[in-house]
């Protein structure tokens, strides 16, 4: 397992007043926002593979983006994106696979065909999981979202050689954990709903994943998360 226990000093967030880095100078850069769960997916992979010195973080202010980001770097104007070998790649699920395939460090996809197949199924379902839980916030999530957390509990029963979705820490965990983290915080804070209640494997999963330094350093600000989700989903 890649370990990088020294807390990384995060660079400042760039906004519309910020000058760009020297673009396409051969430096590999991950453009992200520190509170974005889609960015967090890729950030975790970068950390877990020990690529802190190989991939430089560039933080972008989402409400006040630098004009050069869209004009000179990434016309889609979204994060995350990766500047690598003279090109820019986007979309978190694509970037997880790209980093895992094109950079050194521990592989995040096992060789076993059964695990690879299950990984494909879970990653394909991740958008449905996200949408179903998010939609439930406008209704009764305790009733409407419980099936999604039951899905996670069942998925965690598939392999018994470790506490994670494929047994060992993998791409699947990097896809899901940013949202498990946020949903757990918000549901507990607003509805007093504990997503781990009656789900021992999910409880063990969350406990174990919080021991992984590559993930711990990427976690969101709980207070800011609750404020953001409240304004997004519960504002009248």
GROMACS elastic network, one bead per residue, 0.5 to 0.9 nm:
[ bonds ]
;  ai    aj funct       b0    kb
    1    48     6  0.76021   500
    1    49     6  0.82298   500
    1   105     6  0.86691   500
    1   106     6  0.64361   500
    2    47     6  0.80382   500
    2    48     6  0.54049   500
    2    49     6  0.57180   500
    2    50     6  0.57894   500
    2   105     6  0.70388   500
    2   106     6  0.65139   500
    2   214     6  0.81695   500
    3     6     6  0.89743   500
    3    47     6  0.82328   500
    3    48     6  0.68386   500
    3    49     6  0.82855   500
    3    50     6  0.68965   500
    3   212     6  0.81628   500
    3   213     6  0.67593   500
    3   214     6  0.71548   500
    4     7     6  0.78132   500
    4     8     6  0.87028   500
    4    47     6  0.73581   500
    4    48     6  0.78336   500
    4    50     6  0.66667   500
    4    52     6  0.85301   500
    4   213     6  0.66329   500
    4   214     6  0.69252   500
    5     8     6  0.86205   500
    5   213     6  0.59115   500
    5   214     6  0.80254   500
    6   213     6  0.87722   500
    7    10     6  0.89635   500
    7   213     6  0.87147   500
    7   217     6  0.70035   500
    8    52     6  0.84905   500
    8   217     6  0.76667   500
   10    13     6  0.88793   500
   10    57     6  0.77260   500
   10    58     6  0.89383   500
   10    59     6  0.85374   500
   11    14     6  0.89364   500
   11    57     6  0.71242   500
   11    58     6  0.69277   500
   11    59     6  0.69259   500
   12    58     6  0.81098   500
   12    59     6  0.66850   500
   12    60     6  0.88149   500
   13    18     6  0.88874   500
   13    33     6  0.79515   500
   13    34     6  0.86879   500
   13    58     6  0.74686   500
   13    60     6  0.54599   500
   13    61     6  0.59280   500
   14    17     6  0.76151   500
   14    18     6  0.54492   500
   14    19     6  0.80068   500
   14    20     6  0.84407   500
   14    58     6  0.76997   500
   14    59     6  0.59769   500
   14    60     6  0.50234   500
   14    61     6  0.57972   500
   14    64     6  0.86244   500
   14    65     6  0.73668   500
   14    66     6  0.68525   500
   15    18     6  0.53809   500
   15    19     6  0.86585   500
   15    59     6  0.89156   500
   15    60     6  0.64061   500
   15    61     6  0.52023   500
   15    62     6  0.81316   500
   15    63     6  0.84075   500
   15    64     6  0.53731   500
   15    67     6  0.85166   500
   16    19     6  0.82627   500
   16    61     6  0.82037   500
   16    64     6  0.56928   500
   16    65     6  0.52463   500
   16    67     6  0.60851   500
   16    68     6  0.84221   500
   17    64     6  0.88895   500
   17    65     6  0.88273   500
   17    66     6  0.67177   500
   17    67     6  0.87900   500
   18    66     6  0.64790   500
   19    66     6  0.79542   500
   19    68     6  0.81657   500
   20    23     6  0.71789   500
   20    66     6  0.80386   500
   20    68     6  0.67409   500
   20    69     6  0.78038   500
   21    58     6  0.86310   500
   22    25     6  0.59973   500
   22    27     6  0.85636   500
   23    26     6  0.81407   500
   23    27     6  0.80100   500
   23    72     6  0.82976   500
   23    73     6  0.76002   500
   23    83     6  0.83522   500
   23    86     6  0.89353   500
   24    27     6  0.68693   500
   24    28     6  0.84401   500
   24    73     6  0.88260   500
   24    83     6  0.73699   500
   24    84     6  0.79667   500
   24    85     6  0.77832   500
   24    86     6  0.55079   500
   24    87     6  0.78361   500
   25    28     6  0.86946   500
   25    86     6  0.79975   500
   26    83     6  0.88004   500
   26    84     6  0.73511   500
   26    85     6  0.64516   500
   26    86     6  0.70088   500
   27    54     6  0.81550   500
   27    55     6  0.76257   500
   27    56     6  0.76049   500
   27    83     6  0.76951   500
   27    84     6  0.71409   500
   27    85     6  0.81290   500
   28    54     6  0.67202   500
   28    55     6  0.50581   500
   28    56     6  0.62131   500
   28    57     6  0.88800   500
   28    82     6  0.72057   500
   28    83     6  0.54105   500
   28    85     6  0.73672   500
   28    86     6  0.89686   500
   29    54     6  0.84709   500
   29    55     6  0.52440   500
   29    57     6  0.57924   500
   29    58     6  0.65710   500
   29    81     6  0.82706   500
   29    82     6  0.57149   500
   29    83     6  0.50829   500
   29    84     6  0.68865   500
   30    39     6  0.89904   500
   30    42     6  0.84610   500
   30    43     6  0.79834   500
   30    46     6  0.88836   500
   30    55     6  0.63764   500
   30    56     6  0.60467   500
   30    57     6  0.50171   500
   30    58     6  0.59841   500
   30    59     6  0.82971   500
   30    79     6  0.89500   500
   30    80     6  0.69920   500
   30    81     6  0.59278   500
   30    83     6  0.65012   500
   30    84     6  0.87731   500
   31    39     6  0.82087   500
   31    56     6  0.85139   500
   31    57     6  0.61542   500
   31    59     6  0.58181   500
   31    60     6  0.67033   500
   31    79     6  0.62330   500
   31    80     6  0.54386   500
   31    81     6  0.52053   500
   31    82     6  0.61781   500
   31    83     6  0.79087   500
   32    35     6  0.87911   500
   32    36     6  0.75587   500
   32    38     6  0.87587   500
   32    39     6  0.54064   500
   32    40     6  0.79941   500
   32    42     6  0.88649   500
   32    43     6  0.81164   500
   32    57     6  0.72674   500
   32    58     6  0.63070   500
   32    59     6  0.50646   500
   32    60     6  0.58905   500
   32    61     6  0.87560   500
   32    78     6  0.87782   500
   32    79     6  0.52724   500
   32    81     6  0.69573   500
   32    82     6  0.89096   500
   33    36     6  0.54272   500
   33    37     6  0.86824   500
   33    38     6  0.89995   500
   33    39     6  0.63685   500
   33    40     6  0.81274   500
   33    58     6  0.82628   500
   33    59     6  0.52330   500
   33    60     6  0.53965   500
   33    61     6  0.66681   500
   33    62     6  0.70766   500
   33    79     6  0.69999   500
   33    80     6  0.75019   500
   34    37     6  0.82912   500
   34    39     6  0.73614   500
   34    40     6  0.71919   500
   34    59     6  0.69050   500
   34    60     6  0.83898   500
   34   218     6  0.73068   500
   34   219     6  0.84181   500
   34   220     6  0.73043   500
   35    39     6  0.79870   500
   35    40     6  0.76290   500
   35   218     6  0.85161   500
   35   219     6  0.79801   500
   35   220     6  0.54829   500
   35   221     6  0.73122   500
   35   224     6  0.86307   500
   35   225     6  0.79695   500
   36    39     6  0.53140   500
   36    40     6  0.61713   500
   36    41     6  0.89725   500
   36    79     6  0.83773   500
   36    80     6  0.86548   500
   36   178     6  0.86351   500
   36   220     6  0.80944   500
   37    41     6  0.64435   500
   37   177     6  0.87719   500
   37   178     6  0.51472   500
   37   179     6  0.65794   500
   37   182     6  0.83948   500
   37   220     6  0.82381   500
   38    41     6  0.54223   500
   38    42     6  0.72747   500
   38    43     6  0.89782   500
   38    79     6  0.78690   500
   38    80     6  0.69332   500
   38    91     6  0.82061   500
   38    92     6  0.57311   500
   38    93     6  0.84354   500
   38   175     6  0.81137   500
   38   178     6  0.75833   500
   38   179     6  0.88424   500
   39    42     6  0.55221   500
   39    43     6  0.61576   500
   39    44     6  0.87099   500
   39    79     6  0.65138   500
   39    81     6  0.83661   500
   39    91     6  0.89768   500
   39    92     6  0.66136   500
   40    44     6  0.60172   500
   40    45     6  0.86529   500
   40    80     6  0.85950   500
   40    92     6  0.87465   500
   40   174     6  0.80320   500
   40   175     6  0.88447   500
   40   178     6  0.64368   500
   40   215     6  0.85702   500
   40   218     6  0.63078   500
   40   219     6  0.78780   500
   40   220     6  0.88133   500
   41    44     6  0.54810   500
   41    45     6  0.67239   500
   41    92     6  0.66592   500
   41    93     6  0.80796   500
   41    95     6  0.88430   500
   41    96     6  0.71434   500
   41   171     6  0.87770   500
   41   173     6  0.86640   500
   41   175     6  0.56128   500
   41   176     6  0.80318   500
   41   177     6  0.79381   500
   41   178     6  0.66567   500
   42    45     6  0.51219   500
   42    46     6  0.62471   500
   42    47     6  0.86497   500
   42    80     6  0.76179   500
   42    92     6  0.62339   500
   42    93     6  0.81301   500
   42    95     6  0.64240   500
   42    96     6  0.54800   500
   42    99     6  0.80280   500
   42   174     6  0.74460   500
   42   175     6  0.85271   500
   43    46     6  0.51038   500
   43    47     6  0.62126   500
   43    48     6  0.85815   500
   43    57     6  0.86350   500
   43    80     6  0.89992   500
   43    96     6  0.89247   500
   43   174     6  0.89064   500
   43   214     6  0.83493   500
   43   215     6  0.83729   500
   43   218     6  0.70914   500
   44    47     6  0.51085   500
   44    48     6  0.59561   500
   44    49     6  0.85179   500
   44   174     6  0.64406   500
   44   214     6  0.55725   500
   44   215     6  0.54503   500
   44   216     6  0.88198   500
   44   217     6  0.84093   500
   44   218     6  0.68299   500
   45    48     6  0.51005   500
   45    49     6  0.60888   500
   45    50     6  0.85411   500
   45    51     6  0.86527   500
   45    96     6  0.65508   500
   45    99     6  0.71909   500
   45   100     6  0.73652   500
   45   108     6  0.81303   500
   45   171     6  0.77840   500
   45   174     6  0.68964   500
   45   214     6  0.76991   500
   45   215     6  0.86608   500
   46    49     6  0.54968   500
   46    50     6  0.64533   500
   46    51     6  0.53560   500
   46    52     6  0.68941   500
   46    54     6  0.89864   500
   46    55     6  0.73492   500
   46    96     6  0.86445   500
   46    99     6  0.71378   500
   46   100     6  0.85405   500
   46   214     6  0.81484   500
   47    50     6  0.51163   500
   47    51     6  0.59391   500
   47    52     6  0.62428   500
   47   213     6  0.82446   500
   47   215     6  0.76818   500
   47   217     6  0.86864   500
   48    51     6  0.76616   500
   48   105     6  0.77828   500
   48   106     6  0.75310   500
   48   108     6  0.89003   500
   48   212     6  0.84814   500
   48   213     6  0.79542   500
   48   215     6  0.77601   500
   49    52     6  0.84851   500
   49    99     6  0.87096   500
   49   100     6  0.79280   500
   49   103     6  0.79916   500
   49   104     6  0.68428   500
   49   106     6  0.55173   500
   49   107     6  0.77391   500
   49   108     6  0.85613   500
   49   214     6  0.85213   500
   50    53     6  0.78920   500
   50    54     6  0.84321   500
   50   104     6  0.82102   500
   50   105     6  0.62441   500
   50   106     6  0.83854   500
   50   214     6  0.84708   500
   51    55     6  0.57539   500
   51    56     6  0.85911   500
   51   103     6  0.80353   500
   51   104     6  0.78757   500
   51   105     6  0.76523   500
   52    55     6  0.56802   500
   52    56     6  0.67620   500
   52    57     6  0.84011   500
   53    56     6  0.68077   500
   54   103     6  0.89354   500
   55    82     6  0.88627   500
   55    84     6  0.89419   500
   60    64     6  0.83373   500
   60    65     6  0.62916   500
   60    66     6  0.75907   500
   60    69     6  0.87042   500
   60    79     6  0.79515   500
   61    64     6  0.54002   500
   61    65     6  0.51788   500
   61    66     6  0.77426   500
   62    65     6  0.55073   500
   62    78     6  0.86128   500
   62    79     6  0.85213   500
   64    67     6  0.88869   500
   65    68     6  0.85263   500
   65    69     6  0.73057   500
   65    70     6  0.86306   500
   65    77     6  0.85777   500
   66    69     6  0.56511   500
   66    70     6  0.77982   500
   67    70     6  0.59426   500
   67    71     6  0.62544   500
   67    72     6  0.83217   500
   68    72     6  0.51582   500
   68    73     6  0.68089   500
   68    74     6  0.87250   500
   69    72     6  0.58366   500
   69    73     6  0.51130   500
   69    74     6  0.59358   500
   69    75     6  0.75938   500
   69    77     6  0.65633   500
   69    78     6  0.89543   500
   70    73     6  0.57398   500
   70    76     6  0.66568   500
   70    78     6  0.83276   500
   71    74     6  0.69431   500
   71    75     6  0.61363   500
   71    77     6  0.84802   500
   72    75     6  0.75666   500
   73    77     6  0.84186   500
   73    83     6  0.82971   500
   73    87     6  0.88124   500
   73    88     6  0.72023   500
   74    77     6  0.55187   500
   74    78     6  0.75451   500
   74    81     6  0.77682   500
   74    88     6  0.67453   500
   74    89     6  0.84295   500
   74    90     6  0.84498   500
   75    78     6  0.82338   500
   76    79     6  0.88348   500
   76    90     6  0.86025   500
   78    81     6  0.72793   500
   78    90     6  0.78129   500
   78    91     6  0.84790   500
   79    82     6  0.88794   500
   79    90     6  0.72298   500
   79    91     6  0.76981   500
   79    92     6  0.83533   500
   80    89     6  0.86614   500
   80    90     6  0.60970   500
   80    91     6  0.65307   500
   80    92     6  0.63621   500
   80    95     6  0.83226   500
   81    88     6  0.65358   500
   81    89     6  0.54908   500
   81    91     6  0.69124   500
   81    92     6  0.78923   500
   81    95     6  0.77315   500
   82    87     6  0.80885   500
   82    88     6  0.53953   500
   82    89     6  0.51806   500
   82    90     6  0.64347   500
   82    95     6  0.75508   500
   83    86     6  0.68335   500
   83    87     6  0.57660   500
   83    89     6  0.66973   500
   84    87     6  0.55431   500
   84    88     6  0.63002   500
   84    89     6  0.78866   500
   85    88     6  0.83203   500
   89    94     6  0.81498   500
   89    95     6  0.71294   500
   89    98     6  0.88973   500
   90    93     6  0.87355   500
   90    94     6  0.70345   500
   90    95     6  0.64876   500
   91    94     6  0.54856   500
   91    95     6  0.61318   500
   91    96     6  0.87781   500
   92    96     6  0.61546   500
   92    97     6  0.88025   500
   92   175     6  0.84136   500
   93    96     6  0.52846   500
   93    97     6  0.66783   500
   93    98     6  0.87165   500
   93   123     6  0.81346   500
   93   175     6  0.73618   500
   94    97     6  0.53902   500
   94    98     6  0.60915   500
   94    99     6  0.87077   500
   95    99     6  0.59550   500
   95   100     6  0.83079   500
   96    99     6  0.54695   500
   96   100     6  0.62031   500
   96   101     6  0.86561   500
   96   171     6  0.69263   500
   96   174     6  0.80470   500
   96   175     6  0.82737   500
   97   100     6  0.51029   500
   97   101     6  0.60282   500
   97   102     6  0.84374   500
   97   108     6  0.87652   500
   97   171     6  0.77360   500
   98   101     6  0.52178   500
   98   102     6  0.58465   500
   98   103     6  0.81071   500
   99   102     6  0.53583   500
   99   103     6  0.56195   500
   99   104     6  0.86062   500
  100   103     6  0.60630   500
  100   104     6  0.77654   500
  100   105     6  0.80536   500
  100   106     6  0.81988   500
  100   107     6  0.62454   500
  100   108     6  0.64024   500
  100   109     6  0.81024   500
  100   171     6  0.83861   500
  101   104     6  0.81776   500
  101   107     6  0.79786   500
  104   107     6  0.82215   500
  107   110     6  0.71593   500
  107   170     6  0.78868   500
  107   171     6  0.89459   500
  108   168     6  0.86602   500
  108   169     6  0.68841   500
  108   171     6  0.52722   500
  108   172     6  0.84937   500
  109   112     6  0.87920   500
  109   115     6  0.81260   500
  109   116     6  0.68565   500
  109   119     6  0.80455   500
  109   166     6  0.86745   500
  109   169     6  0.86212   500
  109   170     6  0.56252   500
  109   171     6  0.62283   500
  109   172     6  0.85090   500
  110   113     6  0.81160   500
  110   115     6  0.66648   500
  110   116     6  0.66526   500
  110   166     6  0.81492   500
  110   168     6  0.84465   500
  110   170     6  0.77320   500
  111   114     6  0.87851   500
  111   115     6  0.75801   500
  111   116     6  0.70564   500
  112   115     6  0.53829   500
  112   116     6  0.62996   500
  112   117     6  0.87500   500
  113   117     6  0.60784   500
  113   118     6  0.85636   500
  114   117     6  0.51969   500
  114   118     6  0.62347   500
  114   119     6  0.85768   500
  115   118     6  0.50618   500
  115   119     6  0.60038   500
  115   120     6  0.86188   500
  115   159     6  0.84811   500
  115   166     6  0.61105   500
  115   167     6  0.89099   500
  116   120     6  0.62998   500
  116   121     6  0.87409   500
  116   166     6  0.86256   500
  117   120     6  0.51886   500
  117   121     6  0.63764   500
  117   122     6  0.87875   500
  118   121     6  0.50161   500
  118   122     6  0.61474   500
  118   123     6  0.85228   500
  118   158     6  0.88547   500
  118   165     6  0.89194   500
  118   166     6  0.78485   500
  119   122     6  0.52139   500
  119   123     6  0.60294   500
  119   124     6  0.83836   500
  119   165     6  0.82337   500
  119   166     6  0.73397   500
  119   170     6  0.85584   500
  119   171     6  0.76561   500
  119   172     6  0.60265   500
  120   123     6  0.52716   500
  120   124     6  0.59979   500
  120   125     6  0.85752   500
  120   172     6  0.84793   500
  121   124     6  0.51698   500
  121   125     6  0.62545   500
  121   126     6  0.88033   500
  122   125     6  0.50327   500
  122   126     6  0.62012   500
  122   155     6  0.84034   500
  122   165     6  0.89080   500
  122   172     6  0.68477   500
  123   126     6  0.51410   500
  123   127     6  0.79864   500
  123   171     6  0.84068   500
  123   172     6  0.62137   500
  123   175     6  0.69326   500
  123   176     6  0.83049   500
  124   127     6  0.70024   500
  124   128     6  0.82536   500
  125   128     6  0.53667   500
  125   129     6  0.63200   500
  125   130     6  0.87963   500
  126   129     6  0.50163   500
  126   130     6  0.61542   500
  126   131     6  0.85584   500
  126   175     6  0.73212   500
  126   176     6  0.69264   500
  127   130     6  0.51133   500
  127   131     6  0.60538   500
  127   132     6  0.84962   500
  128   131     6  0.50981   500
  128   132     6  0.59313   500
  128   133     6  0.84960   500
  129   132     6  0.53459   500
  129   133     6  0.62436   500
  129   134     6  0.84750   500
  129   145     6  0.89929   500
  129   148     6  0.62182   500
  129   149     6  0.88294   500
  129   151     6  0.89064   500
  129   176     6  0.89416   500
  130   133     6  0.55256   500
  130   134     6  0.60228   500
  130   135     6  0.84748   500
  130   148     6  0.89612   500
  130   176     6  0.87456   500
  130   179     6  0.71891   500
  131   134     6  0.51509   500
  131   135     6  0.59053   500
  131   136     6  0.84923   500
  132   135     6  0.52457   500
  132   136     6  0.62533   500
  132   144     6  0.80197   500
  132   145     6  0.67292   500
  132   148     6  0.75082   500
  133   136     6  0.51361   500
  133   137     6  0.68986   500
  133   141     6  0.71244   500
  133   144     6  0.76031   500
  133   145     6  0.51765   500
  133   146     6  0.85470   500
  133   148     6  0.70751   500
  133   149     6  0.89790   500
  133   183     6  0.78381   500
  134   137     6  0.55654   500
  134   138     6  0.79142   500
  134   141     6  0.86244   500
  134   145     6  0.85151   500
  134   183     6  0.83857   500
  134   233     6  0.80766   500
  135   138     6  0.59806   500
  135   139     6  0.75492   500
  135   141     6  0.83165   500
  135   144     6  0.87587   500
  135   145     6  0.86801   500
  135   233     6  0.83755   500
  136   139     6  0.51772   500
  136   140     6  0.59703   500
  136   142     6  0.82761   500
  136   143     6  0.84228   500
  136   144     6  0.56529   500
  136   145     6  0.60303   500
  137   140     6  0.65602   500
  137   141     6  0.54797   500
  137   144     6  0.87333   500
  137   145     6  0.85644   500
  137   187     6  0.85627   500
  137   229     6  0.89722   500
  137   233     6  0.62125   500
  137   234     6  0.73929   500
  138   141     6  0.77836   500
  138   233     6  0.60057   500
  138   234     6  0.64686   500
  139   143     6  0.89221   500
  139   144     6  0.76874   500
  140   143     6  0.57140   500
  140   144     6  0.59087   500
  140   145     6  0.80289   500
  141   146     6  0.72033   500
  141   187     6  0.78415   500
  141   191     6  0.82523   500
  141   193     6  0.88075   500
  142   145     6  0.59666   500
  142   146     6  0.59858   500
  142   187     6  0.81872   500
  142   191     6  0.76613   500
  142   193     6  0.66927   500
  142   195     6  0.89689   500
  143   146     6  0.57497   500
  143   147     6  0.81024   500
  144   147     6  0.70577   500
  144   148     6  0.84574   500
  145   148     6  0.54492   500
  145   149     6  0.69030   500
  145   150     6  0.89032   500
  146   149     6  0.52976   500
  146   150     6  0.61925   500
  146   151     6  0.86252   500
  146   195     6  0.78340   500
  147   151     6  0.61251   500
  147   152     6  0.87822   500
  148   152     6  0.65687   500
  148   153     6  0.88239   500
  149   153     6  0.62896   500
  149   154     6  0.86527   500
  149   180     6  0.89563   500
  149   195     6  0.67919   500
  149   196     6  0.83272   500
  149   199     6  0.82915   500
  149   202     6  0.82212   500
  150   154     6  0.61585   500
  150   155     6  0.84871   500
  150   199     6  0.75228   500
  150   202     6  0.89986   500
  151   154     6  0.51683   500
  151   155     6  0.60794   500
  151   156     6  0.86146   500
  152   156     6  0.61210   500
  152   157     6  0.87544   500
  152   165     6  0.84473   500
  152   201     6  0.87072   500
  152   202     6  0.70019   500
  153   156     6  0.52001   500
  153   157     6  0.66825   500
  153   196     6  0.89868   500
  153   199     6  0.60916   500
  153   200     6  0.78171   500
  153   201     6  0.59254   500
  153   202     6  0.55719   500
  154   157     6  0.52092   500
  154   158     6  0.69887   500
  154   201     6  0.85162   500
  155   158     6  0.54372   500
  155   159     6  0.83099   500
  155   165     6  0.63897   500
  155   166     6  0.87836   500
  156   159     6  0.68786   500
  156   160     6  0.82838   500
  156   163     6  0.72697   500
  156   164     6  0.64910   500
  156   165     6  0.50841   500
  156   166     6  0.77724   500
  156   167     6  0.80442   500
  156   201     6  0.62940   500
  156   202     6  0.71813   500
  156   205     6  0.80801   500
  157   160     6  0.67439   500
  157   163     6  0.89765   500
  157   165     6  0.80410   500
  157   201     6  0.73896   500
  158   165     6  0.75108   500
  158   166     6  0.76342   500
  158   167     6  0.83558   500
  159   162     6  0.72603   500
  159   163     6  0.84932   500
  159   164     6  0.83763   500
  159   165     6  0.72936   500
  159   166     6  0.60994   500
  159   167     6  0.54886   500
  160   163     6  0.73885   500
  160   164     6  0.89340   500
  160   166     6  0.85542   500
  160   167     6  0.61340   500
  161   164     6  0.86578   500
  161   166     6  0.81604   500
  161   168     6  0.71938   500
  162   165     6  0.82187   500
  162   166     6  0.75670   500
  162   168     6  0.53867   500
  162   169     6  0.82970   500
  163   166     6  0.81737   500
  163   167     6  0.55208   500
  163   168     6  0.69211   500
  163   169     6  0.82362   500
  163   201     6  0.74958   500
  163   202     6  0.88243   500
  163   204     6  0.68706   500
  163   205     6  0.55688   500
  163   208     6  0.70507   500
  163   209     6  0.85465   500
  164   168     6  0.55008   500
  164   169     6  0.56941   500
  164   170     6  0.77965   500
  164   172     6  0.87236   500
  164   173     6  0.70398   500
  164   205     6  0.60959   500
  164   208     6  0.82527   500
  164   209     6  0.79676   500
  165   168     6  0.72608   500
  165   169     6  0.74045   500
  165   170     6  0.76147   500
  165   172     6  0.66844   500
  165   173     6  0.66058   500
  165   205     6  0.85526   500
  166   169     6  0.69209   500
  166   170     6  0.67077   500
  166   172     6  0.76180   500
  166   173     6  0.84944   500
  167   170     6  0.83880   500
  169   172     6  0.79179   500
  169   173     6  0.63813   500
  169   174     6  0.83788   500
  169   209     6  0.83837   500
  170   173     6  0.55097   500
  170   174     6  0.68315   500
  171   174     6  0.51544   500
  171   175     6  0.63395   500
  171   176     6  0.89042   500
  172   175     6  0.51346   500
  172   176     6  0.63855   500
  172   177     6  0.85011   500
  173   176     6  0.52716   500
  173   177     6  0.56238   500
  173   178     6  0.87323   500
  173   209     6  0.86911   500
  174   177     6  0.57659   500
  174   178     6  0.72329   500
  174   215     6  0.84588   500
  175   178     6  0.70759   500
  175   179     6  0.81617   500
  176   179     6  0.56709   500
  176   180     6  0.61779   500
  176   181     6  0.86448   500
  177   181     6  0.58539   500
  177   182     6  0.85071   500
  177   206     6  0.84917   500
  177   209     6  0.84021   500
  177   215     6  0.87740   500
  178   181     6  0.52549   500
  178   182     6  0.64509   500
  178   183     6  0.87585   500
  178   218     6  0.88905   500
  178   219     6  0.76874   500
  178   220     6  0.83905   500
  179   182     6  0.50383   500
  179   183     6  0.58916   500
  179   184     6  0.82684   500
  180   183     6  0.52120   500
  180   184     6  0.59244   500
  180   185     6  0.85595   500
  180   206     6  0.85687   500
  181   184     6  0.53987   500
  181   185     6  0.64276   500
  181   186     6  0.88569   500
  181   206     6  0.83605   500
  181   219     6  0.79430   500
  181   220     6  0.82210   500
  182   185     6  0.52232   500
  182   186     6  0.61698   500
  182   187     6  0.84886   500
  182   220     6  0.77777   500
  182   222     6  0.78720   500
  182   225     6  0.71456   500
  182   226     6  0.85046   500
  183   186     6  0.52109   500
  183   187     6  0.58407   500
  183   188     6  0.82408   500
  183   195     6  0.83855   500
  184   187     6  0.54630   500
  184   188     6  0.60343   500
  184   189     6  0.84596   500
  184   193     6  0.81412   500
  184   194     6  0.69869   500
  184   195     6  0.61608   500
  184   196     6  0.85035   500
  185   188     6  0.54008   500
  185   189     6  0.60679   500
  185   190     6  0.86196   500
  185   194     6  0.89511   500
  185   222     6  0.67475   500
  185   225     6  0.81112   500
  185   226     6  0.74627   500
  186   189     6  0.51295   500
  186   190     6  0.59663   500
  186   191     6  0.78451   500
  186   192     6  0.87751   500
  186   193     6  0.88202   500
  186   222     6  0.83594   500
  186   225     6  0.76091   500
  186   226     6  0.57818   500
  186   229     6  0.74703   500
  186   230     6  0.85194   500
  187   190     6  0.55007   500
  187   191     6  0.52714   500
  187   192     6  0.62186   500
  187   193     6  0.53046   500
  187   194     6  0.70602   500
  187   195     6  0.77038   500
  188   191     6  0.56639   500
  188   194     6  0.56237   500
  188   195     6  0.78912   500
  189   192     6  0.56600   500
  189   193     6  0.78334   500
  189   226     6  0.76104   500
  190   193     6  0.79304   500
  190   226     6  0.83488   500
  190   230     6  0.86881   500
  191   194     6  0.87207   500
  193   196     6  0.88820   500
  193   197     6  0.83950   500
  194   197     6  0.55308   500
  195   198     6  0.82544   500
  195   199     6  0.75450   500
  195   202     6  0.81194   500
  195   203     6  0.82699   500
  196   200     6  0.65757   500
  196   201     6  0.81686   500
  196   202     6  0.57755   500
  196   204     6  0.87358   500
  196   206     6  0.86894   500
  197   200     6  0.73317   500
  197   202     6  0.88473   500
  197   203     6  0.77775   500
  198   203     6  0.88505   500
  199   202     6  0.54543   500
  199   203     6  0.63074   500
  199   204     6  0.88020   500
  200   204     6  0.61252   500
  200   205     6  0.84345   500
  201   204     6  0.50513   500
  201   205     6  0.59507   500
  201   206     6  0.86399   500
  202   206     6  0.62027   500
  202   207     6  0.85510   500
  203   206     6  0.53520   500
  203   207     6  0.62856   500
  203   208     6  0.87068   500
  204   207     6  0.50340   500
  204   208     6  0.60686   500
  204   209     6  0.85143   500
  205   208     6  0.52151   500
  205   209     6  0.60167   500
  205   210     6  0.85085   500
  206   209     6  0.52508   500
  206   210     6  0.61684   500
  206   211     6  0.89513   500
  207   210     6  0.54492   500
  207   211     6  0.70532   500
  208   211     6  0.53797   500
  208   212     6  0.73469   500
  209   212     6  0.54438   500
  209   213     6  0.87786   500
  209   215     6  0.73293   500
  209   216     6  0.82631   500
  210   213     6  0.76191   500
  210   215     6  0.70059   500
  210   216     6  0.60452   500
  211   214     6  0.89536   500
  211   215     6  0.81441   500
  211   216     6  0.72799   500
  212   215     6  0.55383   500
  212   216     6  0.62081   500
  212   217     6  0.89078   500
  213   217     6  0.62059   500
  213   218     6  0.88360   500
  214   217     6  0.60365   500
  214   218     6  0.73089   500
  215   218     6  0.54277   500
  215   219     6  0.67734   500
  216   219     6  0.56301   500
  219   222     6  0.86409   500
  220   223     6  0.88531   500
  220   224     6  0.79839   500
  220   225     6  0.69873   500
  221   224     6  0.53943   500
  221   225     6  0.60319   500
  221   226     6  0.87598   500
  222   226     6  0.62091   500
  222   227     6  0.86415   500
  223   226     6  0.52943   500
  223   227     6  0.63224   500
  223   228     6  0.86626   500
  224   227     6  0.51215   500
  224   228     6  0.60736   500
  224   229     6  0.85813   500
  225   228     6  0.51127   500
  225   229     6  0.60535   500
  225   230     6  0.83564   500
  226   229     6  0.52484   500
  226   230     6  0.58737   500
  226   231     6  0.85231   500
  227   230     6  0.51637   500
  227   231     6  0.62464   500
  227   232     6  0.85535   500
  228   231     6  0.53102   500
  228   232     6  0.60737   500
  228   233     6  0.85405   500
  229   233     6  0.57405   500
  229   234     6  0.74833   500
  230   233     6  0.54806   500
  230   234     6  0.50031   500
  230   235     6  0.64862   500
  231   234     6  0.58518   500
  231   235     6  0.50470   500
  231   236     6  0.87930   500
  232   235     6  0.64173   500
  233   236     6  0.87681   500
